[in-house]
Amino acid sequence: METTLIRVIKYGSRGDDVIQVQQYLNKAVSVKPELVTDGIFGAKSAARTQQFQRDNQLVADGIVGPNTWAQLIALMKNLLGIPPIDKGKHAEIRKRVLSEAGKLVGKVDFSQLIGGRPKGIDIVKTIFKEAANVTLQDANFKDPHSKVWSPQPFVGGKKKSWCGIFCVYCYRKAGLKTIRWDIAVGAPRGNIGLNSWSPQFVQNIKLADIGAVATRQHHFLIEKVDSGNPFKPRLNTIDGNLLAGKIQRRTGFHQVGKDNFNYYSLK
């Protein structure tokens, strides 16, 4: 987990990452009652945070910023069952991820109705449940005004893109249950992290890394790196949530440098 990708948690914050903070705090030594992991950072969560900060020689402001996140992660990750992955197993995991993604190519198409329901709607439901812990019904896929089927379900009254959720789903199907999609902030969490720029940025790209455009509004799995251009290679990818919600292979569409490319790799 990368602290640079985690937002600051303070009084009034809500979300999946707040639940994570509460879980971490509950593992710390304390005489205070265990926190309810409800995803709401209230007075009790702030008080427990202050105690944790005092115990670890941090500024006791009750705000979970980068330093507090780092200390929580350093002390608690093993207790929470998020140990590092044996790097010797990375290559095999990557193969399985791409295999799982390949099985779903062509399986979703909301322009086709089967029995009055979009093709692959149940696959999308499974993707959301497994990767983001979000349970959807058919009603979530209908525009509340026009009642027309939508490949992006309505969650909390807003359309929710699932390209990144699809990528995380493939990792979890490959057996890596320590990776999940944080729907509150729109990023993967667990044994995967965003790469920062370095002279080896391009050379370090590996198959099954999760690519993302600059805005991180679209994510995809990298299936092949074109070696013809070592500085701005084009990528062969498997993308979810394309036109009509399709899951498709794309050849050379994404290019490093073309769209200020980012990517997440296993840790």
FIPA-683594 format. One line per 2 residues: number of its first residue (from 0); for each residue x, y, z of N, C-alpha, C, O. Coordinates in pm, whole numbers. Example, Ala and Ser with C-alpha at 12.3 -4.5 7.8 and 13.67 -1.06 7.14 Angstrom:
2
0) 1319/-569/780/1230/-450/780/1320/-330/780/1424/-332/846  1285/-225/708/1367/-106/714/1290/3/787/1341/114/804
END
This chain:
267
0) 84/-119/0/0/0/0/87/124/0/186/130/73  51/224/-83/132/344/-95/66/458/-19/-48/493/-46
2) 137/517/76/78/627/153/50/747/65/-37/828/100  120/763/-49/95/877/-136/-40/869/-205/-89/969/-258
4) -101/750/-205/-228/733/-272/-345/739/-174/-460/730/-216  -316/756/-44/-419/749/57/-454/889/103/-366/969/135
6) -582/919/107/-622/1054/146/-607/1075/296/-597/979/373  -606/1198/338/-602/1233/479/-740/1206/540/-842/1247/485
8) -740/1138/653/-865/1105/723/-876/1194/845/-784/1201/927  -989/1262/857/-1011/1348/972/-1158/1342/1014/-1239/1275/951
10) -1190/1415/1121/-1327/1412/1175/-1428/1442/1062/-1417/1542/992  -1526/1352/1048/-1628/1368/945/-1601/1288/819/-1691/1274/736
12) -1479/1236/803/-1449/1156/683/-1530/1028/683/-1560/971/788  -1565/982/563/-1640/858/547/-1581/779/432/-1524/836/339
14) -1595/649/438/-1551/569/326/-1483/439/366/-1465/410/484  -1447/363/264/-1383/234/285/-1248/250/354/-1209/166/435
16) -1177/359/321/-1047/378/384/-1061/413/532/-969/387/610  -1174/471/572/-1199/496/714/-1217/363/788/-1169/345/900
18) -1288/270/723/-1303/136/781/-1165/74/804/-1140/11/906  -1077/93/707/-943/38/719/-869/98/839/-803/26/914
20) -880/229/856/-817/295/971/-873/238/1101/-798/207/1193  -1004/223/1106/-1067/171/1227/-1020/28/1257/-999/-7/1373
22) -1005/-53/1152/-955/-189/1170/-812/-187/1224/-778/-264/1314  -729/-101/1168/-591/-90/1214/-586/-46/1360/-512/-103/1440
24) -664/55/1395/-665/106/1531/-712/0/1631/-664/-6/1744  -806/-83/1588/-856/-188/1676/-750/-294/1705/-762/-367/1803
26) -648/-302/1622/-540/-398/1645/-432/-339/1737/-348/-412/1790  -435/-209/1756/-335/-144/1842/-373/-164/1989/-490/-180/2023
28) -272/-162/2076/-296/-176/2220/-370/-53/2271/-330/60/2245  -480/-76/2343/-559/35/2394/-651/-14/2505/-698/-127/2502
30) -677/73/2602/-774/41/2707/-913/89/2667/-1012/61/2735  -920/163/2556/-1049/214/2510/-1129/103/2443/-1070/6/2394
32) -1262/114/2441/-1345/12/2376/-1311/1/2227/-1266/98/2166  -1334/-116/2171/-1309/-138/2028/-1401/-49/1946/-1518/-30/1979
34) -1345/6/1838/-1424/92/1751/-1521/10/1666/-1491/-102/1626  -1637/68/1640/-1729/11/1542/-1675/47/1404/-1655/164/1374
36) -1652/-54/1319/-1593/-28/1186/-1705/7/1088/-1742/-71/1001  -1757/128/1106/-1872/173/1026/-1834/267/913/-1921/312/839
38) -1705/298/900/-1662/387/793/-1689/533/818/-1680/615/726  -1722/568/942/-1748/708/978/-1645/750/1083/-1640/692/1192
40) -1564/849/1051/-1457/892/1141/-1512/1000/1235/-1510/1119/1204  -1561/952/1350/-1619/1044/1446/-1527/1069/1564/-1405/1051/1555
42) -1586/1112/1675/-1507/1151/1793/-1430/1033/1852/-1316/1050/1895  -1491/914/1855/-1423/798/1911/-1304/756/1826/-1199/721/1879
44) -1321/761/1694/-1210/726/1604/-1097/828/1617/-979/792/1615  -1134/955/1630/-1032/1060/1645/-956/1043/1776/-834/1061/1781
46) -1029/1007/1884/-964/988/2014/-868/869/2010/-758/877/2064  -910/760/1946/-822/644/1934/-699/678/1850/-589/631/1878
48) -719/761/1748/-607/803/1664/-507/884/1746/-386/865/1734  -558/974/1829/-469/1055/1913/-388/968/2008/-269/991/2029
50) -453/867/2066/-380/777/2155/-270/703/2079/-158/692/2127  -305/654/1960/-206/583/1879/-89/675/1843/27/634/1846
52) -122/800/1811/-16/897/1776/75/924/1894/197/930/1878  18/941/2011/100/966/2132/191/846/2160/307/862/2195
54) 134/725/2144/212/604/2171/327/585/2073/422/512/2101  318/652/1957/420/634/1854/494/764/1823/550/780/1714
56) 495/855/1920/572/979/1911/537/1060/1785/624/1116/1719  408/1065/1755/358/1146/1645/279/1264/1701/240/1262/1818
58) 256/1365/1618/173/1477/1660/32/1425/1685/-31/1371/1594  -18/1442/1806/-148/1386/1844/-261/1480/1806/-325/1540/1893
60) -286/1493/1677/-391/1583/1629/-520/1510/1590/-618/1574/1553  -518/1376/1599/-638/1300/1564/-666/1293/1416/-774/1250/1376
62) -570/1334/1335/-585/1332/1189/-490/1226/1132/-372/1224/1165  -542/1140/1047/-460/1034/988/-400/1087/858/-459/1074/750
64) -282/1148/871/-208/1196/756/-102/1096/716/-102/984/766  -11/1134/626/90/1040/574/173/972/683/198/851/674
66) 216/1047/786/300/987/890/223/885/974/276/780/1010  99/918/1005/19/825/1084/-17/702/1002/-13/590/1053
68) -52/723/875/-77/609/786/44/517/783/32/395/800  161/575/763/283/494/752/307/412/879/344/295/872
70) 284/474/995/305/403/1121/202/293/1141/235/184/1188  77/322/1105/-27/219/1115/6/100/1027/-5/-15/1070
72) 46/128/905/77/20/811/197/-60/859/195/-183/855  299/9/904/421/-59/948/393/-153/1065/451/-261/1072
74) 305/-113/1156/278/-192/1275/172/-300/1256/176/-404/1321  78/-274/1165/-40/-358/1159/-53/-451/1039/-135/-543/1042
76) 24/-431/933/-4/-505/809/5/-656/828/-75/-729/770  101/-705/906/111/-848/927/-8/-902/1007/-56/-1012/980
78) -54/-824/1105/-170/-866/1184/-296/-872/1099/-386/-953/1123  -301/-785/998/-420/-780/911/-408/-876/795/-495/-879/707
80) -302/-956/793/-291/-1056/688/-254/-1001/553/-301/-1053/451  -171/-897/548/-127/-843/420/25/-851/413/92/-748/401
82) 81/-972/419/226/-983/409/273/-961/266/193/-972/173  401/-931/246/451/-917/109/436/-1048/33/443/-1156/91
84) 415/-1036/-97/405/-1154/-181/545/-1199/-218/632/-1116/-248  568/-1329/-217/696/-1383/-262/718/-1340/-406/643/-1379/-495
86) 822/-1259/-429/846/-1206/-562/871/-1317/-665/850/-1297/-784  915/-1433/-617/934/-1544/-709/805/-1596/-768/806/-1670/-867
88) 691/-1558/-707/561/-1603/-756/493/-1500/-846/387/-1526/-901  554/-1383/-861/492/-1277/-938/463/-1319/-1082/354/-1292/-1134
90) 559/-1383/-1147/542/-1420/-1288/423/-1513/-1308/347/-1497/-1403  407/-1609/-1218/296/-1703/-1230/164/-1633/-1203/64/-1660/-1270
92) 162/-1543/-1105/40/-1467/-1076/-2/-1385/-1197/-120/-1380/-1232  96/-1321/-1262/66/-1237/-1378/4/-1319/-1491/-89/-1274/-1557
94) 55/-1438/-1511/-2/-1525/-1615/-147/-1559/-1585/-232/-1558/-1673  -173/-1589/-1459/-310/-1624/-1421/-404/-1505/-1435/-519/-1521/-1476
96) -356/-1386/-1402/-439/-1265/-1416/-484/-1248/-1561/-602/-1227/-1587  -388/-1256/-1654/-422/-1237/-1795/-509/-1350/-1847/-593/-1329/-1935
98) -491/-1470/-1793/-576/-1582/-1832/-720/-1557/-1789/-813/-1581/-1866  -738/-1510/-1666/-873/-1480/-1617/-937/-1368/-1698/-1056/-1374/-1730
100) -859/-1267/-1732/-913/-1156/-1813/-953/-1205/-1951/-1058/-1167/-2004  -870/-1290/-2011/-900/-1343/-2144/-1029/-1421/-2149/-1097/-1422/-2252
102) -1063/-1487/-2040/-1187/-1565/-2036/-1311/-1477/-2049/-1417/-1524/-2091  -1297/-1349/-2014/-1414/-1260/-2013/-1424/-1174/-2139/-1522/-1101/-2156
104) -1325/-1182/-2226/-1330/-1103/-2350/-1453/-1147/-2431/-1472/-1265/-2460  -1535/-1049/-2468/-1655/-1076/-2548/-1775/-1125/-2470/-1879/-1155/-2529
106) -1762/-1135/-2337/-1871/-1191/-2258/-1974/-1087/-2212/-2082/-1123/-2165  -1941/-958/-2227/-2033/-852/-2184/-2065/-763/-2303/-1974/-717/-2372
108) -2192/-738/-2326/-2233/-649/-2435/-2375/-601/-2407/-2472/-673/-2431  -2387/-480/-2355/-2519/-428/-2317/-2602/-386/-2438/-2718/-348/-2423
110) -2545/-394/-2559/-2625/-368/-2679/-2704/-491/-2720/-2790/-484/-2808  -2676/-605/-2656/-2749/-728/-2684/-2832/-767/-2562/-2782/-767/-2450
112) -2957/-799/-2585/-3044/-843/-2477/-3070/-992/-2491/-3101/-1042/-2599  -3058/-1063/-2379/-3086/-1206/-2374/-3192/-1227/-2267/-3166/-1207/-2148
114) -3310/-1268/-2309/-3420/-1282/-2214/-3461/-1150/-2154/-3507/-1144/-2040  -3443/-1041/-2230/-3481/-909/-2183/-3378/-841/-2096/-3401/-730/-2048
116) -3262/-905/-2075/-3156/-849/-1992/-3027/-839/-2072/-3004/-921/-2161  -2943/-739/-2043/-2819/-723/-2119/-2725/-843/-2105/-2714/-904/-1999
118) -2659/-876/-2214/-2562/-985/-2213/-2449/-954/-2115/-2384/-850/-2125  -2427/-1044/-2021/-2315/-1029/-1928/-2344/-945/-1805/-2252/-915/-1729
120) -2469/-906/-1783/-2500/-820/-1667/-2462/-890/-1537/-2417/-825/-1442  -2480/-1021/-1531/-2448/-1093/-1408/-2296/-1101/-1387/-2249/-1109/-1273
122) -2221/-1099/-1496/-2075/-1095/-1485/-2032/-964/-1421/-1945/-962/-1333  -2092/-853/-1465/-2057/-723/-1408/-2094/-717/-1261/-2020/-662/-1180
124) -2209/-775/-1225/-2248/-780/-1084/-2142/-855/-1002/-2105/-811/-893  -2095/-967/-1055/-1995/-1047/-985/-1864/-971/-971/-1798/-977/-868
126) -1826/-898/-1077/-1704/-818/-1073/-1710/-716/-960/-1615/-701/-884  -1823/-647/-948/-1838/-547/-842/-1835/-611/-704/-1770/-559/-613
128) -1903/-723/-688/-1910/-787/-557/-1775/-839/-514/-1733/-818/-400  -1705/-907/-604/-1578/-970/-570/-1467/-867/-548/-1388/-880/-454
130) -1460/-767/-635/-1346/-674/-631/-1369/-551/-545/-1275/-498/-487  -1495/-506/-535/-1523/-381/-463/-1621/-399/-348/-1654/-302/-279
132) -1668/-523/-326/-1763/-552/-219/-1889/-468/-230/-1941/-417/-131  -1937/-453/-353/-2060/-379/-380/-2162/-474/-442/-2135/-535/-545
134) -2278/-486/-379/-2384/-573/-429/-2480/-492/-516/-2533/-390/-472  -2501/-539/-638/-2586/-467/-734/-2708/-552/-771/-2703/-675/-769
136) -2815/-483/-805/-2936/-545/-858/-2957/-497/-1001/-2893/-401/-1045  -3046/-562/-1073/-3074/-518/-1210/-3112/-370/-1213/-3076/-299/-1307
138) -3184/-324/-1111/-3230/-186/-1108/-3115/-86/-1111/-3132/26/-1159  -2998/-126/-1060/-2883/-37/-1062/-2836/-6/-1204/-2767/94/-1227
140) -2872/-91/-1298/-2825/-75/-1436/-2928/-6/-1524/-2914/-6/-1647  -3029/52/-1465/-3128/126/-1543/-3124/273/-1506/-3127/309/-1388
142) -3118/358/-1609/-3120/501/-1586/-3247/537/-1509/-3356/501/-1552  -3234/608/-1395/-3353/635/-1313/-3458/720/-1383/-3574/723/-1342
144) -3418/790/-1489/-3514/876/-1561/-3569/808/-1686/-3690/799/-1704  -3479/759/-1772/-3522/700/-1899/-3555/552/-1887/-3622/496/-1974
146) -3506/488/-1779/-3523/344/-1757/-3451/260/-1864/-3479/141/-1878  -3359/321/-1937/-3280/250/-2037/-3164/180/-1966/-3107/233/-1871
148) -3129/60/-2015/-3016/-14/-1957/-2887/64/-1973/-2861/122/-2078  -2807/64/-1869/-2676/131/-1872/-2567/32/-1833/-2581/-36/-1731
150) -2458/21/-1911/-2350/-71/-1874/-2274/-25/-1750/-2206/-105/-1686  -2285/104/-1716/-2226/155/-1592/-2338/167/-1489/-2428/250/-1506
152) -2334/86/-1384/-2444/89/-1287/-2449/220/-1209/-2348/289/-1195  -2566/251/-1160/-2584/369/-1075/-2560/327/-930/-2633/243/-876
154) -2458/385/-869/-2424/357/-729/-2425/490/-655/-2349/581/-687  -2511/500/-556/-2524/627/-485/-2576/738/-574/-2545/855/-553
156) -2655/702/-673/-2714/801/-762/-2625/845/-877/-2665/929/-958  -2504/789/-887/-2412/827/-993/-2366/704/-1069/-2353/595/-1012
158) -2340/722/-1199/-2286/612/-1279/-2146/577/-1230/-2064/665/-1204  -2120/448/-1219/-1991/403/-1169/-1918/322/-1277/-1960/213/-1315
160) -1807/378/-1324/-1724/307/-1420/-1658/187/-1352/-1631/192/-1232  -1632/80/-1427/-1578/-40/-1363/-1455/-97/-1433/-1423/-215/-1415
162) -1386/-16/-1513/-1266/-66/-1581/-1158/-109/-1480/-1098/-216/-1495  -1135/-28/-1378/-1036/-63/-1277/-1084/-177/-1188/-1005/-261/-1146
164) -1213/-181/-1160/-1270/-288/-1079/-1253/-421/-1152/-1225/-524/-1089  -1269/-420/-1284/-1246/-540/-1365/-1102/-589/-1350/-1079/-709/-1336
166) -1006/-497/-1354/-865/-535/-1341/-839/-603/-1207/-773/-707/-1200  -891/-543/-1100/-871/-600/-967/-943/-735/-955/-892/-827/-892
168) -1059/-746/-1017/-1132/-873/-1017/-1045/-985/-1074/-1043/-1096/-1020  -974/-957/-1182/-890/-1059/-1245/-776/-1100/-1153/-737/-1217/-1150
170) -722/-1004/-1077/-619/-1038/-978/-676/-1129/-870/-613/-1227/-830  -794/-1096/-823/-854/-1176/-717/-892/-1315/-768/-877/-1414/-696
172) -940/-1324/-891/-970/-1454/-950/-844/-1536/-969/-848/-1659/-967  -732/-1468/-987/-603/-1537/-1000/-551/-1586/-865/-446/-1650/-859
174) -624/-1557/-758/-587/-1606/-626/-530/-1503/-533/-497/-1534/-418  -516/-1377/-579/-454/-1274/-496/-562/-1195/-424/-605/-1089/-471
176) -605/-1245/-311/-717/-1186/-237/-675/-1064/-155/-760/-998/-96  -545/-1033/-151/-501/-916/-74/-516/-787/-154/-489/-679/-102
178) -559/-798/-278/-584/-678/-361/-734/-657/-372/-809/-752/-395  -777/-533/-357/-918/-499/-370/-928/-362/-435/-828/-292/-451
180) -1049/-324/-472/-1072/-192/-529/-1140/-105/-425/-1247/-139/-375  -1079/8/-393/-1136/105/-300/-1229/196/-379/-1184/289/-445
182) -1357/168/-371/-1454/241/-453/-1469/386/-407/-1514/471/-483  -1432/414/-281/-1446/550/-229/-1348/647/-295/-1380/763/-317
184) -1228/597/-326/-1127/684/-385/-1092/646/-529/-1018/718/-596  -1144/532/-576/-1121/491/-714/-979/444/-743/-917/489/-839
186) -928/352/-659/-791/303/-677/-778/163/-617/-853/128/-526  -683/84/-668/-659/-48/-607/-583/-34/-477/-505/59/-458
188) -608/-127/-386/-541/-129/-256/-483/-267/-232/-526/-365/-293  -386/-276/-143/-328/-404/-107/-186/-415/-158/-111/-318/-155
190) -150/-536/-205/-13/-562/-250/12/-510/-391/64/-583/-476  -23/-388/-415/-4/-328/-547/12/-177/-526/-54/-118/-441
192) 100/-115/-604/125/26/-584/152/99/-714/197/39/-812  125/228/-714/146/312/-832/294/345/-846/358/384/-748
194) 347/330/-966/488/359/-990/510/508/-1011/434/574/-1081  613/560/-950/651/698/-973/753/703/-1085/816/603/-1117
196) 770/821/-1144/858/833/-1260/1003/807/-1221/1049/851/-1116  1074/735/-1306/1216/709/-1290/1274/682/-1429/1197/659/-1522
198) 1407/684/-1445/1467/653/-1575/1430/513/-1625/1435/486/-1745  1391/424/-1532/1354/287/-1570/1203/268/-1577/1153/155/-1579
200) 1131/379/-1580/985/374/-1574/927/281/-1680/845/194/-1650  969/299/-1805/916/219/-1915/967/76/-1906/890/-19/-1922
202) 1096/60/-1882/1156/-73/-1880/1098/-161/-1770/1101/-284/-1780  1047/-99/-1666/995/-176/-1553/851/-225/-1572/799/-297/-1487
204) 787/-187/-1682/650/-233/-1707/651/-385/-1725/733/-439/-1799  558/-452/-1657/546/-597/-1668/405/-635/-1710/309/-559/-1689
206) 393/-752/-1768/263/-799/-1811/170/-813/-1691/210/-854/-1582  45/-777/-1713/-62/-779/-1612/-54/-661/-1516/-135/-653/-1424
208) 43/-569/-1534/36/-444/-1460/-95/-374/-1498/-145/-390/-1609  -148/-298/-1404/-271/-223/-1431/-233/-85/-1481/-183/-2/-1405
210) -255/-60/-1609/-226/70/-1666/-339/168/-1640/-453/127/-1617  -307/295/-1643/-408/399/-1622/-366/525/-1698/-248/558/-1703
212) -464/594/-1756/-434/721/-1821/-409/825/-1712/-429/798/-1594  -365/944/-1753/-320/1046/-1658/-423/1077/-1550/-388/1090/-1432
214) -548/1088/-1589/-652/1123/-1493/-695/1005/-1406/-769/1021/-1309  -646/886/-1442/-685/760/-1377/-835/737/-1385/-895/676/-1297
216) -894/788/-1494/-1035/766/-1518/-1058/640/-1602/-1172/596/-1619  -949/584/-1654/-962/457/-1726/-842/369/-1693/-727/414/-1693
218) -871/241/-1663/-768/144/-1627/-778/25/-1720/-883/-2/-1779  -667/-48/-1733/-663/-162/-1824/-548/-254/-1783/-455/-212/-1714
220) -556/-379/-1825/-450/-475/-1799/-355/-479/-1918/-398/-486/-2033  -227/-474/-1892/-126/-474/-1998/-93/-619/-2035/-48/-697/-1952
222) -118/-652/-2161/-95/-788/-2208/36/-803/-2285/95/-911/-2289  80/-692/-2347/205/-696/-2423/260/-555/-2436/185/-459/-2453
224) 393/-542/-2429/460/-414/-2450/535/-421/-2582/619/-509/-2601  504/-329/-2674/571/-325/-2804/715/-279/-2784/739/-166/-2741
226) 808/-364/-2815/949/-331/-2794/1007/-243/-2904/1125/-208/-2898  927/-207/-3004/979/-128/-3115/1023/12/-3074/1115/67/-3134
228) 958/69/-2973/994/201/-2925/1019/191/-2775/924/186/-2697  1145/188/-2733/1175/166/-2590/1135/281/-2499/1130/264/-2378
230) 1105/400/-2557/1074/516/-2475/924/545/-2470/873/589/-2367  854/521/-2580/710/542/-2584/642/423/-2652/580/438/-2757
232) 654/305/-2592/597/187/-2657/445/188/-2656/381/240/-2565  390/129/-2760/246/105/-2761/219/-24/-2685/305/-111/-2674
234) 99/-35/-2633/64/-147/-2547/-51/-227/-2605/-145/-170/-2661  -44/-357/-2593/-160/-442/-2617/-226/-466/-2482/-159/-507/-2387
236) -354/-441/-2472/-422/-442/-2343/-554/-518/-2348/-608/-545/-2455  -603/-551/-2231/-740/-600/-2214/-814/-496/-2132/-779/-471/-2016
238) -914/-435/-2192/-988/-325/-2130/-1131/-369/-2099/-1197/-432/-2181  -1177/-334/-1980/-1317/-355/-1946/-1393/-224/-1954/-1334/-116/-1957
240) -1526/-235/-1959/-1612/-117/-1957/-1589/-27/-2077/-1584/95/-2064  -1576/-88/-2194/-1568/-11/-2317/-1709/15/-2369/-1806/1/-2294
242) -1722/53/-2497/-1853/82/-2555/-1948/-34/-2529/-1917/-149/-2558  -2065/-3/-2474/-2168/-101/-2438/-2120/-195/-2328/-2172/-306/-2312
244) -2019/-150/-2252/-1970/-231/-2142/-1885/-349/-2183/-1861/-440/-2103  -1839/-351/-2306/-1764/-466/-2357/-1627/-479/-2289/-1567/-381/-2246
246) -1581/-603/-2281/-1446/-636/-2238/-1373/-682/-2364/-1408/-784/-2423  -1270/-606/-2404/-1207/-633/-2533/-1055/-620/-2523/-1000/-555/-2434
248) -990/-685/-2619/-847/-664/-2639/-828/-542/-2729/-903/-522/-2825  -727/-460/-2696/-694/-343/-2778/-546/-352/-2814/-460/-370/-2728
250) -518/-338/-2943/-381/-349/-2991/-327/-211/-3026/-374/-147/-3119  -228/-166/-2950/-161/-40/-2979/-240/85/-2951/-199/194/-2991
252) -354/73/-2883/-436/192/-2856/-370/279/-2750/-358/400/-2767  -328/218/-2641/-262/291/-2533/-112/299/-2561/-51/202/-2605
254) -55/415/-2537/88/435/-2562/149/514/-2447/97/619/-2408  259/464/-2395/329/535/-2290/376/669/-2344/440/674/-2450
256) 347/778/-2275/384/910/-2321/275/980/-2399/271/1102/-2406  185/902/-2456/75/960/-2533/-28/1022/-2441/-84/1128/-2470
258) -54/956/-2328/-158/1004/-2238/-108/1012/-2094/-183/988/-1999  23/1048/-2080/80/1059/-1945/46/937/-1862/-13/946/-1754
260) 85/826/-1915/53/694/-1866/102/668/-1723/212/710/-1686  20/600/-1643/57/551/-1510/40/399/-1509/-29/343/-1594
262) 102/333/-1414/72/191/-1399/101/143/-1257/189/194/-1188  22/42/-1217/34/-20/-1086/99/-157/-1102/67/-231/-1195
264) 192/-189/-1011/261/-317/-1013/250/-388/-879/226/-326/-775  267/-520/-884/269/-599/-762/384/-557/-672/490/-517/-720
266) 362/-568/-541/467/-538/-444/505/-666/-371/593/-664/-284
END
